[in-house]
Structures are given as structure tokens and as C-alpha cells.
Amino acid sequence: MNNSTKELIDPIALTRQLVAIESTTYYEGVCSAFLRDFLTSAGWEVETMPVETPEHVKASGKSLDELGGPRFNVYAVAKGVTPEVVFSTHFDTVPPHMELSEDEDYLYGRGSCDAKGILAAQVAAADRLRAEGIDVGMLFVVGEERDSAGAHVANKNPKGSKYLINGEPTDNRLALGTKGALRVELRAKGKMAHSAYPELGESATHKLLEVLHDLLHLELPVDPEIGPATLNVGVIQGGHAPNVIADKAEAQVLIRLVGPSDVVKKMVIDTVGDRAEVAFTLDLSFVRLRKVEGIPGLETMVAKYATDIPSLTNWGEPLLLGPGSIHVAHTPDERLSKKELVECVGLYVELVKKLVQR
């Protein structure tokens, strides 16, 4: 293929194609296959990395075909090349799937900014760099929105890159750090009884509410540059009926970290005590990132959310940059500016050139 004469990839058109494919976490198989075929047809050497579907998803009764086929990461590179720089992002999305729509300025739909538009910008940037004779790789993973399963698989299969440019919505600003994430699952147990005679039972929901109240009032760590750690009670469930003393109750809590997780884990365990069982089901580290000078128009920010970066430690020094606003990700108003998308392609190209010069 003559890369100097072929038509370069249009990031807006590719974003349309990606957003049209439903790929909520665990159901990424169709999108995995699309990316494999698209990048192969664009002249890249493509490797797939199978990622297991969790047992609880398989237990839903759906067959692998009904789940969209097997899910896998996609790694693409020019044949025979070990690139210094690898672009990476995820193509799973949070539910529910939202259909693609657009107007003159924006693309709308689930994944438009988190992170399929970012993926399209990275593919377009890699395409332009290849046309200029600069080798880069691309690593696109599943599972980021739940457990970083795809990143964990990829980290066991690094390719020798020196730098990893991860993509998340940063409004085209280079992140100086990313908060970590600690997911806490709490399970309280009690004794069922008629609510008219509460003395005969033990309410699991009451115990859980007391635990959550105390967790919400913890004085969590603060970093002078990044800001405070934050805690969100995302899910509460339990009990059977208003007139029944609840014998069980559960909650899921997510803490955004600004330092080591061990400190916060001890705070949680000491606060909960014997009132509930505690399980830590996700632990993504807080990460400080380096500033890169000399790229016109490239501002900086701090990402208050977690990324796959802590799970891709074997892929080189990480950087974080992407189009779109995190404030509309995971919302019914998810959208991505076409102008910002195109601008990010140029920023990615310039960032790679700076890193290669180093």
C-alpha cells in the first residue's frame, strides 16, 4: 500500500461507525471484530488478545453469540515495527446504549466522547504519522468501565514501547495526574422479623445506613495539587418489604483516590468494624503524569477520574489526552464536538513527534 497517496482516515466518519455499534461492557464482541477488520483493511498488522467474559455474565443465560461473540483487545502496528509510542483507549461503554445522532457541531450517542471519538482520533493520528514515516502502535481494550479486564490482559503482553498515550475526555488538555479508584462493596446481615416487633429481629438496612453515614463523614486524604479524595454511595439495595425487618442489605461505594489506597482501605475497615462485611473489588492507583512543553495550544488539567493507566504499567511512560468533556460522559447528553475531535488528531501527532524527539 502506498501510504503517501492513499486517502487519510476521517475521524468523524470513523466515530459515526463506532458509536453505531452497541458495546456496553462485557458485550464488546461486535466492536472488537469491527476494529480488527477496519484496521486490517487500512494496512495495519493486527493482533487480537482474547479477554474472558465473567462467569456472572455467562450465567445470565445468554450464549456467546447473543453477547455479540467473543470479546478481545485489538493491537495494531506496521509490520515488523516495535514502536516507541503506542496510542491506547477503550471501546466499551456504560449502559444504556444510545443511538447515534448529529448536528452541524456535535456527534451524540453513547461512547461519542467516552471513548469512541477518542479512539477514532488516535487511529486518524496514527494514519497521519505513518504517512510521514513515523511508527506508532495502537492498543484498544475492552472492560475499562467495570474492571479494566482488557488492560490487565494487555499488560501481560507488552510490545516494548517507551510511551503510552492513553485517551480519555480531557477537553484536549494534557493531564498532569489522574485520581485512582477504590470500589468498596458492603454487605450487612440481620434477622428477619415482623416490623411491628422490631425487638425480635435485627435490621440489616439500619446497620448499613449507619455505616454509610459514618463513611460519608470520613476526613479523606487531600493532595495540595490534585485536591481531595471523594466518596460516592452509588448503589444501595436490601430488605423485602416495608413491614419486614430486613435480614440483608448491600451497598457499593466508589472512592476517588489522591494517594495510596492502603491508607483509605484502613480508614474504611476501621469505620465499618463488625457492622458489615467489606470487599474491595477495584483498586486503581493514583498517578502523577509529566508535562510536555513546546506544543502550541496544549493546556494542562488534572483528571479527577480513574483510567486504565495503572493497569498498563508495562507499556511505557503514560500520558493522558483526549477530546470531549468528562462532564457529559455517562450521561443522557453525551456528545463530542466535531471541531475538538479534529483538533485532537493534530495534538496527538505533535505529541508523538515531541516524544520521539526525546
C-alpha positions in Angstrom: 0.0 0.0 0.0 1.3 3.4 -0.9 0.7 5.4 2.2 1.7 8.7 0.6 -1.1 8.7 -1.9 -4.0 6.9 -0.1 -6.8 8.9 1.4 -6.3 9.5 5.1 -8.8 8.3 7.7 -11.6 10.7 8.6 -12.0 10.7 12.4 -15.6 12.0 12.2 -16.7 9.2 9.9 -15.0 6.6 12.0 -16.6 7.9 15.1 -20.0 7.6 13.5 -19.3 3.9 12.7 -18.1 3.1 16.2 -20.9 4.9 18.1 -23.5 3.0 15.9 -22.2 -0.3 17.4 -23.5 -1.2 20.8 -20.6 -2.2 23.0 -21.5 -1.9 26.7 -19.1 -3.6 29.0 -19.0 -7.4 28.6 -20.8 -7.1 25.2 -17.9 -5.7 23.1 -17.6 -8.6 20.7 -19.1 -6.9 17.7 -17.0 -3.8 18.1 -13.8 -5.9 18.7 -14.5 -7.6 15.3 -15.2 -4.3 13.6 -11.9 -2.8 14.8 -9.9 -5.9 13.8 -11.3 -5.8 10.3 -11.2 -2.0 9.9 -7.5 -1.7 10.9 -6.5 -4.8 8.8 -8.2 -3.2 5.8 -6.3 0.0 6.5 -3.0 -1.8 6.1 -2.1 -2.4 9.8 -0.8 -5.7 11.1 -3.4 -6.6 13.7 -3.1 -8.9 16.8 -6.1 -9.8 19.0 -5.9 -10.5 22.7 -8.9 -12.6 24.0 -10.5 -11.3 27.2 -12.6 -13.7 29.2 -16.3 -12.9 29.8 -17.1 -13.1 33.6 -19.0 -16.1 34.9 -21.8 -14.0 36.2 -22.4 -12.6 32.7 -22.4 -16.1 31.2 -24.8 -17.2 33.9 -27.3 -14.7 32.6 -28.4 -17.5 30.2 -27.2 -15.7 27.0 -25.0 -17.6 24.6 -21.7 -16.2 23.4 -23.3 -15.2 20.1 -26.1 -13.4 21.9 -23.4 -11.5 23.8 -22.0 -10.3 20.5 -19.4 -13.0 20.1 -16.1 -13.3 21.9 -14.6 -10.0 23.1 -10.9 -9.2 22.6 -8.4 -6.3 22.7 -7.0 -5.1 19.4 -3.3 -4.2 18.9 -2.3 -2.7 15.5 1.2 -1.7 14.2 3.1 -1.5 10.9 4.5 -4.9 10.0 7.8 -5.7 11.7 7.8 -2.5 13.8 8.4 -2.0 17.6 7.0 1.5 18.1 8.3 3.9 20.7 4.8 5.3 21.2 1.5 3.5 21.5 -1.9 5.1 21.5 -4.5 3.4 23.7 -8.1 3.8 24.8 -11.1 1.6 25.4 -14.2 0.9 23.3 -16.6 -0.5 25.9 -19.2 2.0 27.2 -21.5 2.3 30.2 -25.2 1.4 29.7 -27.6 2.1 28.3 -26.8 2.2 24.6 -27.9 5.5 22.9 -28.3 5.7 19.2 -26.0 7.9 17.1 -27.3 11.3 16.0 -25.5 14.6 15.0 -25.9 18.2 14.0 -23.5 20.6 12.4 -21.3 20.9 15.5 -21.7 17.7 17.5 -21.8 13.9 17.4 -24.2 12.5 20.0 -24.6 9.0 21.4 -23.2 6.5 23.9 -19.4 6.4 23.6 -19.2 9.5 21.4 -16.8 11.1 23.9 -16.0 8.2 26.2 -14.2 6.9 24.3 -15.0 6.0 20.7 -14.4 9.5 19.4 -11.0 9.4 21.1 -10.3 6.0 19.5 -11.1 7.5 16.1 -8.8 10.4 16.7 -6.0 8.1 17.7 -6.5 6.0 14.5 -6.5 9.1 12.4 -3.4 10.4 14.1 -1.6 7.1 13.6 -2.6 7.1 10.0 -1.1 10.6 9.5 2.1 9.7 11.4 2.5 6.6 9.2 2.2 8.7 6.1 5.1 10.8 7.5 7.2 7.8 8.2 6.8 7.8 12.0 5.9 4.4 13.5 3.3 4.2 16.3 1.2 1.4 17.7 -2.5 1.3 18.7 -3.9 -0.7 21.7 -7.7 -0.7 22.1 -9.1 -2.6 25.0 -12.4 -3.8 26.5 -13.7 -3.6 30.0 -12.4 -0.3 31.2 -15.8 0.9 32.6 -16.0 -2.0 35.0 -12.8 -3.8 36.0 -10.1 -2.9 33.4 -10.0 -6.6 32.4 -8.8 -5.8 28.9 -5.9 -3.7 30.3 -4.9 -6.5 32.6 -4.7 -8.9 29.7 -2.7 -6.4 27.6 -0.3 -5.7 30.4 0.8 -9.4 30.3 1.6 -8.9 26.6 3.6 -5.7 26.2 5.4 -4.8 22.9 8.4 -2.8 24.1 7.0 0.7 23.7 8.6 3.6 25.7 5.5 5.8 25.9 1.7 5.1 26.2 -0.7 7.9 25.2 -3.9 7.0 26.9 -7.1 8.6 25.8 -10.0 9.8 28.0 -12.0 13.0 27.8 -9.7 15.8 28.9 -11.0 18.6 26.7 -7.8 18.3 24.6 -5.7 19.2 27.6 -2.7 17.1 28.8 -3.4 15.6 32.2 -0.8 16.2 35.0 -2.4 13.4 37.1 -5.3 11.1 37.4 -7.2 10.1 40.6 -7.3 6.5 41.5 -10.5 4.5 42.2 -11.3 2.2 45.1 -14.6 0.3 44.8 -16.0 -0.9 48.1 -18.8 -3.5 48.5 -20.5 -3.6 51.8 -22.8 -6.5 53.0 -24.8 -6.2 56.2 -26.6 -9.1 57.8 -29.5 -9.1 60.2 -32.5 -11.2 61.4 -35.9 -11.1 59.7 -39.0 -10.3 61.8 -42.4 -8.6 61.7 -41.8 -4.8 61.7 -44.4 -4.5 64.4 -42.0 -6.3 66.7 -38.5 -4.9 65.8 -37.1 -6.2 69.1 -37.5 -9.8 67.7 -35.3 -9.0 64.7 -32.1 -7.2 63.7 -32.3 -4.7 60.7 -29.5 -5.1 58.2 -30.6 -1.9 56.4 -30.4 0.1 59.6 -26.9 -1.1 60.2 -25.9 -0.4 56.7 -27.3 3.1 56.8 -25.3 3.8 59.9 -22.1 2.5 58.2 -22.7 4.7 55.1 -23.4 7.8 57.3 -20.0 7.3 59.0 -18.2 6.7 55.7 -19.7 9.9 54.3 -18.3 11.8 57.2 -14.7 10.5 56.9 -12.0 13.1 56.5 -10.4 11.6 53.4 -6.8 12.5 52.3 -6.2 15.7 50.4 -3.4 16.4 47.8 -2.4 20.0 47.6 -2.2 19.9 43.7 -4.8 17.3 42.9 -7.4 18.1 45.6 -9.4 15.9 48.0 -10.3 12.2 47.7 -14.1 11.9 47.2 -16.6 9.2 48.1 -19.9 8.3 46.4 -22.5 5.9 47.5 -23.6 4.6 44.1 -25.9 1.6 44.9 -28.0 0.6 47.9 -30.3 -2.5 48.0 -31.7 -4.8 50.6 -34.8 -5.9 52.5 -38.0 -7.4 51.3 -41.0 -5.1 52.2 -41.7 -2.1 54.4 -43.4 -4.3 57.0 -40.4 -6.8 57.3 -37.2 -6.3 59.3 -34.5 -6.7 56.7 -32.1 -9.6 57.1 -29.7 -8.4 54.4 -28.6 -5.2 52.8 -25.8 -4.3 50.4 -24.1 -1.1 49.1 -21.5 -0.2 46.6 -19.2 2.8 47.2 -16.6 4.3 45.0 -13.8 6.4 46.4 -11.6 8.6 44.1 -8.1 8.4 45.4 -5.4 11.0 45.6 -2.7 8.8 47.2 -2.1 5.2 48.2 -5.2 3.0 48.6 -3.9 1.3 51.7 -4.5 4.4 53.8 -8.1 4.7 52.7 -8.7 0.9 53.0 -7.7 1.0 56.6 -10.0 4.0 57.2 -12.9 2.1 55.7 -12.2 -1.1 57.6 -11.8 0.7 60.9 -15.0 2.7 60.3 -17.2 -0.2 59.3 -16.0 -2.5 62.1 -18.1 -5.6 62.6 -21.3 -4.0 61.3 -20.8 -5.2 57.7 -18.6 -7.3 55.5 -16.1 -5.3 53.4 -14.8 -6.3 50.0 -12.5 -4.1 47.8 -13.4 -5.1 44.2 -11.5 -2.5 42.3 -8.2 -0.7 43.2 -6.7 1.6 40.6 -3.8 3.7 41.7 -3.5 7.5 41.8 -1.0 8.5 39.1 1.1 11.7 38.6 1.9 12.5 34.9 4.5 14.6 33.2 4.0 17.9 31.4 5.3 18.2 27.8 6.4 21.6 26.8 6.5 23.2 23.3 3.2 22.2 21.8 1.2 25.3 20.8 -2.3 25.3 22.3 -1.8 22.3 24.6 -3.0 23.3 28.0 -3.0 21.1 31.1 -5.5 19.7 33.6 -6.0 17.2 36.4 -8.2 14.2 35.8 -10.4 13.5 38.8 -11.4 10.2 37.4 -9.6 6.9 37.0 -8.2 5.4 33.8 -6.6 2.2 32.5 -3.2 3.7 33.0 -2.4 1.9 36.4 -3.2 -1.4 34.7 -0.9 -0.8 31.7 2.4 -0.2 33.5 4.3 -2.4 31.1 3.5 -0.3 28.1 5.8 2.6 28.8 5.6 6.0 30.5 2.0 7.2 30.4 0.4 10.4 29.2 -3.3 11.2 29.1 -5.0 13.3 26.4 -8.3 13.2 24.6 -11.2 15.3 23.1 -14.5 15.7 24.8 -15.7 16.6 28.3 -15.9 14.2 31.2 -19.0 16.2 32.4 -21.2 14.7 29.6 -19.7 11.2 29.7 -22.0 8.6 31.3 -25.0 11.0 30.9 -28.0 11.1 28.5 -26.3 14.2 26.9 -23.1 12.5 25.9 -21.7 14.3 22.9 -18.4 15.3 21.2 -17.5 18.4 19.3 -16.5 17.7 15.7 -14.1 20.6 15.8 -12.5 19.4 19.0 -12.2 15.8 17.6 -10.3 17.0 14.5 -8.1 19.3 16.6 -7.1 16.4 18.8 -5.8 14.5 15.8 -3.3 17.3 15.3 -2.4 17.4 19.0 -1.8 13.6 19.0 0.5 14.0 16.0 2.5 16.8 17.6 2.7 15.0 21.0 4.2 11.8 19.3 6.7 13.9 17.4 7.8 15.6 20.7 8.2 12.2 22.4 10.1 10.6 19.5 12.5 13.6 19.5 13.3 12.9 23.2 
